[in-house]
Amino acid sequence: MAAPEPPFYNQAGYEFPGGAQGNFAPIPEKILFNHILPEWLDMERDILAFKSGDKSILLWQLLDAHRTKSCDQAVYLLEELINDEGVKGVEDFEKFTPEERVSNFFKYPKLL
């Protein structure tokens, strides 16, 4: 999860930006490594995809979720989601320029 200023830990417990404090029990490693960190990494990948416009990161997210049965199905689903009428409706309402439209923003990287 992207946070502008992470909390830090001292003798009083966790201290958050803005002065809020709390004393929390440490998160068990089993929960941290199996649940929190993988979801955190997924969110960071999403942020990277939206910052870079790299369509392959979005495709990886679909493939990694194991909800598609093949790579072709994942590619088709990604194209359907990007070109959805609801997305186009929001783009029209917000008066997106052609460069800002989701279908034009996300591109696959060039091959090396």
N, C-alpha and C positions, 0 to 999 in steps of 0.2 A: 504494500500500500504506500503510495507516495504521500509523504507528510512534509510540510515546510520545515518544521523543527521537531526532531524526535525528542521524546522525554528522556531524562537521565535519572540515574539511580544514585542516591546518597544515603546517609544514615537514617534520614527521616522517611525513606521510601522513594517511590517514583515521584519526580517533579516534572510537571508538564509546562510547556510555554504558557505564559500568562499567569503563572503563580499557583495553579491548581496542584494539589498534592494528593497522594494516595499511597497506602501500604498494601501491596498485593502479594499474594503467594506466588512463587515462581511457577511458570507453566511447565507441566511435566514434559520431558523431552519427547516422549511418544506422541503426544498431541502436537507439540511444536513441529516435529519433523514430518509427521504423517498428514497433518491437516492444515496448520496455519501457514507454514512456509510454502507448500505447493500452491495454495490459493494466492498467496502474496506474489509468487513468481508469475502466475497466470495474469494477475492484474498488472504487473510490471510489463509483461509482454504486450498486453492490450495498450498500455500507454505508449510503448515503443512503436507499435503499429500505427497508432493515431498520430504520433509525432512525425514519423518517417514516411507514412503513406505506403509502407511495404505490405502488399497484399499476401505475400507468402507467410507472414507471421499470422495473419488471420486464418489462412488455410491450415497452418500447423495447429492452431487452437482447435479447429474443427476436427482434425484428424486425431489429436491427442485426447479429445473428449470421448472417443470410441462410440459415437452416436451414428456414424456413417459406416457403411459396409465396404466402401472402396474409395480410392483416391478420386476417381471420376465422379462419384456421388458427392464427395466433399466439395470438389470444384464447382459442380452444378449448384449445390446448395449455397455456396458463397456468392456466386453470381446472382442467384435468386434473391438473396438477402440484400445485396448491394443495390440491385435494380428494382426493389420492391416499390409498389405504388405509394405506400405509406411514407417511405423515405422521400420519394419525389414530391409528395404533397407538402411535407415539412420544408423541403428545399425551396419549393415555389413560394410558400408562405413567408419564409425568412428571406426571400429574394437573393438566394445564393447566386454568385457568378458561375459561369461554366467551370472555371478552375476549382471552385469550392465544392462542387457537387461530388458526392461520395463516389459515384461511378467513375469520375475523372480523377479523383484524388488518389485512390488506391491503385497502385501498379505493381506488377511483378518485377523484381530486380532483373537487370540485364545479365545475361550469362557471361561468365568469365571467359 
